[in-house]
Amino acid sequence: MALRCVAALSLLAVATGRFQGFRRGNVLHDPPQGAESEELWFTQRLDHFNGADSRVWKQRYFTNDAFYQPGGPVFLMIGGEGPANPAWMKEGTWLTYAKEVGALCFLLEHRFYGKSHPTTLKAAPRSSVERSCCFSSSSSSVFIMDQTSLQQSSDGGRIVGGSSSLCFSEYLEVVWRSLASESADCPVLVKQASDALAERLKDPKTFENITKDFKLCSPLQIQSESDSAYFLETLAGNFMDVVQYNEDNRGFEGVPGTNVTIKVLCGVMGNTSMGDPYSRYVAVARLMMDTFSMKCLDSSFNNYVRDMTNTSWDGPAAGGGRQWVYQTCSEFGFYQSTDSPNQPFTGFPVGYQVKQCARFYNISAEEVAEAVAQTNEYYGGYNIRSSRIVFPNGSVDPWHALGITQDITAELPAVFIKGTAHCANMYPARSQDLPQLSEARDHVLLLLQQWLKR
């Protein structure tokens, strides 16, 4: 599920997860052949904040000691919003760093994701009573190694740095700019197409054609603003996901669709032979369906509610979607909304997304806002008081709008990589990498060597 960025203390903590949050339609893929790594299990306390609670459970992790030298540091890769992928024990920039500094490497799967199921608890709660015993927060898990305690962050690895935000309208503003970096017309055409679709959704006479155009799994029904918003957000997600991971070297993880880039999508949107912008928008949706071997597109908000309120570990959203959305409601916000006028989509404002918190988990809008404020207070938001932390971000990645892109101090440096997407610096290097990406990797290694004095 998405890489998130690096935080380096005296130990290096990085993270792997899936995307900016857990987008519906994302598929969790099996690791590629040859990426097998023995899964290990760590006896973990259920509640680290209650000394009277002695309950424990088993948390999954992987290790690589191929480069370890006695006295060397420990690298901890913290799992994000999905199963920990053991492919990272074979490839990735962190292993290059490990070889250089003699580090022991651990990949810890985040609690409530993958196979790491805290004892008898559900994928995510449905009521305030259940929430009180959920123990699924960004500060609720530690991993002890050689008497060193590391706090695990559950937003996919942003241990510190940046700010939680209820309405993350800047996300789609960066999507506009990233599309425009390929073609100035591209986001304009996307906006025209999204607006045209939103208008058609107001007229039931268009529903049959829309059902055929987008190969919907069932006849389109728009009976509420949520039905419309869900459909519009689903289609916007085609662009959002591609922008976020644009040209990242993710293929080693077994992820399909890495060949679909901003250039490809803007090429479709700019192809006048395909008809008007709406028709090209349809072509993009069909391209993405073909890429991910989807026979039809489920546009039903009711089906989404059904899946997200299924608390079984075998439920359709238990792979990570339900857990992530719960954390957005109970801690982070991070809603990629269309509230800003400077973005290319229509129809899914923050209000629509916050209402889901009440529907799925009985968390009110006021409670979401309070939770975001508490998260910023707990972690410090942008007011970071620490040292030896490096903050890489890519200019194409919409998440950089919440990140640290300028040095705070000499010991809190930012590495802002122009032209790269979501934590591109952590993927395996390749010959076609931009020079500035290679330089960023080298710079982070130099910082590690300085901080570790090796």
C-alpha positions in Angstrom: 0.0 0.0 0.0 2.0 3.2 -0.2 5.5 4.2 0.7 5.5 7.0 3.2 8.6 9.0 4.0 11.8 8.5 6.0 12.5 9.6 9.5 16.0 9.1 10.6 17.0 9.3 14.3 20.0 7.5 15.7 18.1 4.6 14.0 16.5 4.8 10.6 12.8 4.3 10.6 11.1 4.2 7.2 7.7 2.9 6.2 5.8 1.0 3.6 2.2 1.2 3.0 -0.3 2.0 0.3 -0.9 5.4 -1.1 -2.1 8.6 0.6 -4.7 6.8 2.5 -6.4 3.6 1.5 -8.2 4.3 -1.7 -11.1 2.0 -2.6 -10.3 -0.2 -5.6 -6.6 -0.6 -4.7 -5.6 -4.2 -4.8 -3.1 -5.8 -2.4 -0.8 -7.9 -4.5 1.2 -10.9 -3.5 5.0 -10.3 -3.4 6.8 -11.3 -6.6 8.6 -14.6 -7.0 11.9 -14.8 -5.2 10.8 -12.3 -2.6 10.1 -14.9 0.1 11.3 -14.1 3.5 10.5 -16.0 6.7 7.7 -14.4 8.7 8.4 -14.0 12.4 6.2 -13.1 15.3 6.8 -10.7 18.1 5.0 -10.9 21.4 3.4 -7.4 21.7 1.6 -5.7 24.5 -2.0 -4.8 23.7 -2.1 -1.6 25.5 1.2 0.3 26.1 -0.5 3.1 28.0 -2.0 1.0 30.8 0.5 -0.7 33.1 -2.3 -2.8 34.7 -3.2 -4.4 31.3 -1.0 -7.4 30.8 -2.7 -8.7 27.7 -0.4 -9.6 24.8 -0.7 -10.7 21.1 1.5 -11.7 18.2 2.7 -9.2 15.7 4.3 -10.2 12.4 7.7 -9.0 11.3 10.5 -9.8 8.9 14.3 -9.4 9.3 17.4 -9.2 7.1 20.8 -9.6 8.9 22.9 -10.0 5.7 24.7 -6.7 6.2 24.8 -6.5 9.9 28.1 -5.8 11.6 28.6 -6.1 15.4 27.8 -2.7 16.9 26.0 -1.6 13.8 22.6 0.3 13.9 19.2 -1.1 13.5 16.9 -0.1 10.7 13.2 -0.4 11.3 10.7 -0.2 8.4 7.3 0.4 9.7 4.4 -1.2 7.9 1.7 1.0 6.5 -2.0 0.6 5.5 -1.8 -3.0 4.4 0.1 -6.3 4.7 3.8 -6.0 5.1 5.5 -7.0 1.9 8.6 -9.2 2.3 9.9 -8.0 -1.1 11.3 -5.1 0.9 13.7 -7.5 2.6 15.3 -8.2 -0.7 15.3 -4.8 -2.4 15.1 -1.1 -1.6 17.3 1.9 -0.8 17.3 1.1 2.8 19.2 -2.1 2.1 21.8 -0.1 0.2 22.1 2.0 3.3 22.3 -1.1 5.5 25.2 -2.4 3.5 27.1 0.9 3.9 26.6 1.2 7.6 26.4 -2.5 8.7 22.8 -2.3 9.8 20.3 -5.0 11.0 17.0 -4.6 9.2 13.5 -5.2 10.5 10.1 -4.8 8.7 7.3 -4.6 11.2 3.7 -5.1 10.1 1.4 -2.5 11.5 -1.2 -3.8 14.0 -4.6 -4.4 12.6 -3.2 -4.7 9.1 -2.1 -7.8 7.2 -1.9 -10.8 9.5 -1.2 -8.7 12.6 -4.6 -9.1 14.4 -4.7 -8.0 18.0 -6.4 -10.7 20.1 -10.1 -11.2 19.3 -10.5 -7.6 18.1 -12.4 -6.6 15.0 -10.9 -4.9 11.9 -12.3 -1.6 13.2 -15.0 -0.7 15.7 -18.6 0.4 15.0 -19.4 2.2 18.2 -18.0 4.3 20.9 -17.9 1.3 23.2 -15.9 -0.7 20.7 -13.6 2.2 20.1 -12.6 2.2 23.7 -11.0 -1.2 23.3 -9.8 -0.9 19.7 -6.1 0.0 20.5 -5.6 1.1 16.8 -3.8 4.4 17.0 -0.6 5.8 15.7 1.0 5.7 19.1 -0.1 2.3 20.3 2.6 0.0 19.2 6.3 -0.4 20.0 8.9 -2.9 18.9 11.7 -3.6 21.3 15.2 -4.5 19.9 18.3 -4.7 22.1 16.7 -2.5 24.7 15.9 0.2 22.2 12.2 1.2 22.0 10.9 2.6 18.8 7.4 4.2 18.6 5.5 2.9 15.6 3.5 5.4 13.6 0.4 4.1 11.8 -0.1 6.6 9.1 2.3 4.7 7.0 5.5 6.0 8.5 5.4 9.7 9.0 6.9 9.4 12.5 7.0 13.1 12.9 6.8 16.1 10.6 3.9 17.7 8.8 0.5 18.3 10.1 -2.7 16.3 10.3 -5.5 18.1 8.5 -9.2 17.6 8.4 -9.8 19.1 5.0 -6.7 18.2 2.9 -7.8 20.3 -0.2 -4.1 20.9 -1.1 -3.8 17.3 -2.2 -5.9 17.9 -5.3 -4.2 21.3 -5.9 -0.9 19.4 -6.3 -2.7 16.9 -8.6 -3.6 19.9 -10.8 0.0 21.1 -10.8 1.5 17.7 -11.4 -0.8 17.1 -14.4 -0.1 20.6 -15.7 3.7 19.8 -15.6 3.0 17.4 -18.4 0.6 19.5 -20.3 -1.1 22.8 -19.3 -4.3 21.7 -20.9 -4.4 18.3 -19.1 -6.0 19.4 -15.8 -8.3 21.8 -17.6 -9.6 18.9 -19.7 -10.0 16.7 -16.6 -11.9 19.5 -14.9 -14.2 19.9 -17.9 -14.8 16.1 -18.0 -15.5 15.9 -14.2 -17.9 18.8 -14.4 -19.7 17.3 -17.4 -20.1 14.0 -15.6 -21.4 15.8 -12.5 -24.1 17.5 -14.6 -25.2 14.2 -16.2 -25.6 12.7 -12.8 -28.4 15.2 -12.1 -30.5 13.7 -15.0 -31.7 10.1 -14.6 -32.2 10.0 -18.4 -28.4 9.8 -18.7 -27.9 6.9 -16.3 -28.2 4.1 -18.8 -25.5 5.5 -21.0 -23.3 6.3 -18.0 -23.7 2.7 -16.9 -22.5 1.5 -20.3 -19.8 4.1 -20.7 -18.0 3.2 -17.4 -18.9 -0.6 -17.5 -20.7 -0.4 -14.1 -21.4 -3.6 -12.3 -25.1 -2.6 -11.8 -27.3 0.1 -13.2 -26.4 3.5 -11.9 -28.6 4.9 -9.2 -28.2 8.4 -7.7 -30.6 8.8 -4.8 -28.4 11.0 -2.6 -25.5 13.3 -2.6 -23.4 10.5 -1.2 -24.2 8.3 -4.3 -23.0 11.0 -6.6 -19.9 11.9 -4.5 -18.8 8.3 -4.3 -19.0 7.8 -8.0 -17.2 11.0 -8.8 -14.5 10.3 -6.2 -14.0 6.8 -7.6 -13.3 8.1 -11.1 -11.1 10.9 -9.8 -9.1 8.3 -8.0 -7.8 7.0 -11.3 -5.8 10.3 -11.7 -5.0 10.7 -8.0 -3.4 7.3 -7.7 -1.4 7.7 -10.9 -0.1 11.1 -9.9 0.9 10.0 -6.4 3.0 7.1 -7.7 4.1 8.6 -11.0 7.1 6.7 -12.4 8.0 5.3 -9.0 9.9 2.1 -9.2 7.2 0.0 -7.6 7.3 -3.0 -10.0 9.5 -5.1 -7.6 6.6 -5.1 -5.1 4.4 -7.0 -7.6 2.3 -3.9 -8.3 0.6 -3.8 -11.8 0.1 -0.6 -13.7 3.4 1.0 -13.2 3.5 1.8 -16.9 0.4 4.0 -16.5 1.9 7.5 -15.8 0.9 11.1 -15.9 2.1 11.2 -19.5 -0.2 8.3 -20.4 -3.3 9.8 -18.8 -2.6 13.3 -20.2 -2.1 11.7 -23.6 -5.5 10.2 -23.5 -7.1 13.4 -22.2 -5.5 15.4 -25.0 -6.5 13.0 -27.8 -9.3 14.8 -29.7 -9.9 11.8 -31.9 -11.6 10.1 -28.8 -14.3 12.8 -28.7 -15.1 15.4 -26.1 -13.4 15.5 -22.6 -16.1 13.4 -21.1 -15.4 10.6 -23.6 -11.7 10.8 -22.9 -12.5 10.6 -19.2 -14.4 7.4 -20.0 -11.3 6.1 -21.9 -9.1 6.7 -18.9 -11.5 4.8 -16.6 -11.5 1.9 -19.1 -7.8 1.9 -19.4 -7.4 1.6 -15.6 -10.0 -1.2 -15.4 -8.1 -3.1 -18.1 -4.8 -2.5 -16.3 -6.2 -3.9 -13.0 -8.2 -6.7 -14.7 -11.5 -5.3 -13.6 -14.5 -6.7 -15.5 -16.8 -4.0 -14.2 -16.7 -0.9 -11.9 -18.7 -1.0 -8.6 -20.1 2.5 -8.3 -22.6 1.7 -5.5 -22.2 3.7 -2.4 -24.5 1.3 -0.6 -22.1 -1.5 -1.4 -19.3 0.6 0.0 -21.2 1.1 3.2 -22.0 -2.6 3.4 -18.3 -3.4 3.0 -17.0 -0.8 5.4 -19.4 -1.7 8.2 -18.5 -5.4 8.0 -16.2 -5.8 11.0 -15.1 -9.4 10.2 -11.4 -10.1 9.6 -12.6 -11.8 6.4 -14.6 -8.8 5.3 -14.0 -7.2 1.9 -12.5 -4.1 3.4 -10.5 -5.8 6.1 -7.3 -5.8 4.1 -6.7 -2.2 5.2 -9.4 0.0 3.8 -11.7 -0.1 6.9 -8.7 0.3 9.3 -7.3 3.3 7.4 -10.6 5.1 7.2 -11.1 4.5 10.9 -7.8 6.1 11.6 -8.6 9.1 9.4 -11.8 9.5 11.5 -10.1 8.9 14.9 -6.7 10.6 14.4 -5.7 12.1 11.1 -8.3 13.6 8.8 -6.4 13.8 5.5 -9.6 13.9 3.4 -8.7 14.7 -0.2 -11.7 16.9 -0.9 -12.8 19.1 -3.7 -13.4 22.2 -1.5 -10.6 24.1 -3.2 -11.4 25.8 -6.6 -7.8 25.2 -7.7 -8.1 21.5 -8.5 -9.5 19.4 -11.3 -12.5 17.5 -9.9 -16.0 18.0 -8.8 -18.4 16.7 -6.2 -16.8 15.1 -3.1 -16.4 17.8 -0.5 -15.0 17.2 3.0 -18.5 17.1 4.4 -19.3 13.9 2.4 -16.2 12.2 3.7 -16.6 13.2 7.4 -20.2 11.9 7.3 -18.8 8.5 6.7 -17.1 8.6 10.1 -20.5 8.8 11.8 -22.0 6.1 9.5 -19.2 3.6 9.8 -17.8 4.2 13.3 -20.3 6.5 15.2 -17.7 9.3 15.2 -19.2 12.7 14.8 -17.7 15.6 12.8 -16.9 17.4 16.0 -15.0 14.3 17.3 -13.1 14.1 14.0 -12.0 17.7 14.3 -11.0 17.2 18.0 -9.1 14.0 17.1 -7.1 15.9 14.4 -6.2 18.6 16.9 -5.1 16.1 19.5 -2.9 14.3 16.9 -1.2 17.6 16.0 -0.7 18.4 19.7 0.7 14.9 20.4 3.2 14.8 17.6 3.9 18.5 17.4 2.6 19.2 13.9 5.1 21.5 12.2 6.5 22.5 15.6 9.1 19.8 15.7 11.5 19.8 18.6 13.9 17.0 17.9 17.1 16.3 16.0 18.6 14.0 13.4 15.4 13.5 11.4 15.5 13.9 7.6 12.3 14.7 5.6 12.3 13.6 2.0 9.4 14.7 -0.3 8.7 14.6 -4.0 7.3 17.6 -5.8 4.9 15.5 -7.8 3.6 13.7 -4.7 0.4 15.4 -3.5 1.3 14.4 0.1 4.2 16.9 0.1 1.7 19.6 0.7 1.5 18.4 4.3 5.2 17.6 4.6 8.4 19.4 5.5 10.0 20.7 2.4 12.5 23.2 3.8 15.1 22.7 6.5 14.0 23.4 10.0 17.5 23.3 11.4 20.8 21.7 10.4 19.7 18.6 12.3 16.2 18.6 10.9 16.9 18.8 7.1 14.4 18.5 4.3 15.2 16.8 1.0 12.7 18.1 -1.6 13.1 16.2 -4.8 11.8 17.9 -7.9 10.0 15.7 -10.5 9.5 12.7 -8.2 6.4 11.2 -6.6 5.6 9.3 -3.4 8.8 8.6 -1.5 10.6 7.7 -4.7 13.9 7.8 -2.9 13.0 4.6 -1.0 12.5 2.4 -4.1 15.3 0.4 -5.7 17.6 2.6 -7.9 17.5 2.2 -11.7 19.3 3.7 -14.6 16.4 6.0 -15.7 16.2 7.7 -12.3 16.3 11.5 -12.4 19.7 12.9 -11.4 18.1 14.7 -8.5 16.6 11.5 -7.2 20.0 9.8 -7.2 21.5 12.8 -5.5 18.8 12.8 -2.8 19.5 9.1 -2.0 23.2 9.9 -1.7 22.5 12.9 0.5 20.4 10.9 3.0 23.2 8.3 3.1 25.7 11.0 3.9 23.5 12.3 6.7 23.1 8.8 8.2 26.9 8.3 8.1 27.4 11.6 9.8 24.8 10.9 12.5 26.0 7.4 13.1 29.7 8.4 12.8 30.5 5.4 10.7 
